[in-house]
């Protein structure tokens, strides 16, 4: 047993224990006969660094992984990173631009650029994996995966080709979110919507027959260059006679039809809408309903969002090459000059070219430029077909979404899902396995040789330069990481994959299980399990914000290719927000660095904060004071272990509770068992906060504050100065149970204390989870100690409220006590004397006294000569009046509708909290005054 230092210093133990765990292979699954348990991490971008959301997400995963390991399961936490096509390419291109002389990607061949990216990845990529180690994540680093590694890439190509053969993946011309800055299509997830102060222009479109005009309104007048129709609602009587007629567009002179479509809302604006199907998602659908083929839709912008000529050649030459902003300015000026612009008259009667309007505008989250809906040829997955089995799986409970409140959102999105654009115009990523013939026909195959065989000998082929969306590859994560399609998941003895720890650990008196790996054949596994019993995964932990972009797509691909769900449970957590509830962002300056919190308070404190605040998907408000409080909790536990060391309490040698005769020991055993049950139930229901708070309350209050204090008198024999053996054994056993229960939440301090309490033949990380064995409980002993704690607490409160000097020893009189209470008073007299500084006295108390009531009995503490009773009554009366005055003033403010409606939300919340505090203070002081009788 090594003596613990006086001061708890997280930094001194964290790196040491993590290095030990990893070097000894304790994160590797290596229990051949144990039940497999599997979780995969949402692969962070290889360019990324640990942010507070990662800290939450990975803490929750590690809690479940360490808990499964302690429960004797063959726990595997698959770890890896995503190649992050756009982000990684941007990083490397930025580095090239900073060179002397500067380089562009296009200065190199594609092969040379990709080689440069791989070199960057080997040298600088994966910083986040080191940061995950600092958080304490017990991942299987020996088999770290990457979405561009050879085996994974093979799986990606196979999925693409198979989906194409099955008619579920195809090439089509549709609108996409186009990022002109990056020159690629992007997903909805990469679009950031901002509120921009814009304008609303009203335009007069002349009817082709010269009979009049129809008014339309738009926030993007420049797109009129590609207008193909004007839509009105078929039920709008104002326009019934115009349906089927034509409009002659200003500037281009193009003739376009007036069509009927429900997209036009008679209640909005003029009720007529200009339709530009090549540059607006809603208009695209209107155009399709009107019979316009995508190939015939006009596209007036190039890849850099500059005006180009359309197929009918009607855009004036002077507008070609302009940016959208330049084209808007020129077009508005020309419309105004030719009388096609309808002026907006403000409330003061002043005319303006347009009315002001706040516009929701899409921006690229990386490029920072306005995203353009752009008509282009891309590869699409038939998401609607793939979504049906996933919908059914959730509906019948094959996948359990926690919390259930997300199911409605899931169903709504999946039942209205659109084709999934999976191609990106980048160089870094999985290049699409398609080769085009001279006539543009695509030949899809895993290799060029196979594509050539499809095309026929002598047909010149050119490979599609595009790459796949990273969400396409990461959708295969639950099975492609585990060896699907031949990309083997190595065993502990695999070449160059680290050494498994099975030879290090034997079953011992604590019941520690051997530490292990699945048989590749999956022998003895449940029917239907695949990939060595690792598929389906047991659970997936994810932020709700990627439910559709990743979680749902894993469901689709897993069910399609594995014929089973990818995971049995999907747990969706909320966001970590700033202390005021605002979303964290660099622009707001309210981002919290988790590594800074680890430096200051330790990883254990940050992890415990995350768990204690995680309440089934609700957002978490960052509170550094709470993190500091959990560091104090760690210090409390550290000092309890030092107390144990100083008093001969050592590591337990049994998993079962020791025999106990003393009521206090029976009580703490019962409390321990109840806590195990609470933690078990909470973790089974994914109530991380419930589990964390149960162990916190037990360790801090029950064990440290009460049990260690209660056993002090009986631990020391006045004659021999020896510690009571029963209490030593029980205290050592309880401390062991605390360390095991707390380990998933606070792995570093618990492992340190585990070894500090005595020699062990295995690490805590592979110990055995406590058993909630209630066979030896003694309810009467528990009731007696609970009564003692309540009585001591009431007496301490009364003494404190009435300013009784701490050292004053008071007589304790009792009224109306039954025989059981009197017997307890006699048995617990030593504890009462030391903890409450009272001595049981016979007879009635005289003079001024404090009174406390516990159960049927009233306990009286005479105070004559101990405090100035009259002065104390005066003090309490004044304090009550002051507290009530502040309470009522705050109540008046909260009752003022003007204050509640106009004040900042945080001001209202503070007023409510202050009111509750003052109300509680007034009640407490009133009770204190009442005690004086």
Secondary structure, DSSP 8 states (H G I E B T S, - for coil): -----SS--HHHHHHHHHHHHHHTTTTS---TTS-EEEEE---EETT----HHHHHHHHHHHHHHHHHHHTT-EEEEE-EEE--HHHHHHHHHHHHHTSSS---GGGS-HHHHHHHHHHHHHHHTTHHHHHHHHHT----GGG-EETTSHHHHHHHHHHHHHHHHTTSEEEEEEEEEEETTTTEEE-GGGEEEEEEEEEEEEEEEEETTSS-EEEEEES-GGGGGG--EEEE-TT-TTTGGGTT-EEE-TTT--EEEEEE-TTS-TTSTTSEEEE-TTS-HHHHHHHHHTT--GGGS---B-TTSBB---TT--S-GGGTT-BHHHHHHHHHHHHHHTT-EE-EE-TTS-EESSEEEEEEEEEETTT-SBEEEEEEEEEEE-HHHHHHHHHHHHHTTSSEEESTTHHHHHHHHHHT---EE-EES-SSS-B--EEE-TTS-EEE-SSHHHHHHHH-TT---EE---EE-HHHHHTTHHHHTTTGGG-----TTSTTS---SGGG----TT---------TT-TT--TT-BTTTTBSEEEEEEEGGGIIIIIHHHHHHHHHHHSS-SEEEEEEE--EE-TTS----TTTT----HHHHHHHH-HHHHHHHHHHH--TT--EE--HHHHHHHHHHHHHHHHHHHHHHHTT----S-SS-----SHHHHHHHHHHHHHHHHHHHHHHTT-HHHHHHHHHHIIIIIIIIIIHHHHHHHHB-TTT--B-HHHHHHHHHHHHHHHHHHHTTSHHHHHHHHHHTS--SS-GGGS-------TT--HHHHHHHHHHHHHHHHHHHHHHHTT--TT--EEEEEES--HHHHHHHHHTHHHHHHHT-EEE--S---SSEEEEEETTEEEEEE-BTTB-HHHHHHHHHHHHHHHHHHHHHHHHHHT-HHHHHHS-HHHHHHHHHHHHHHHHHHHHHHHHHHHT-
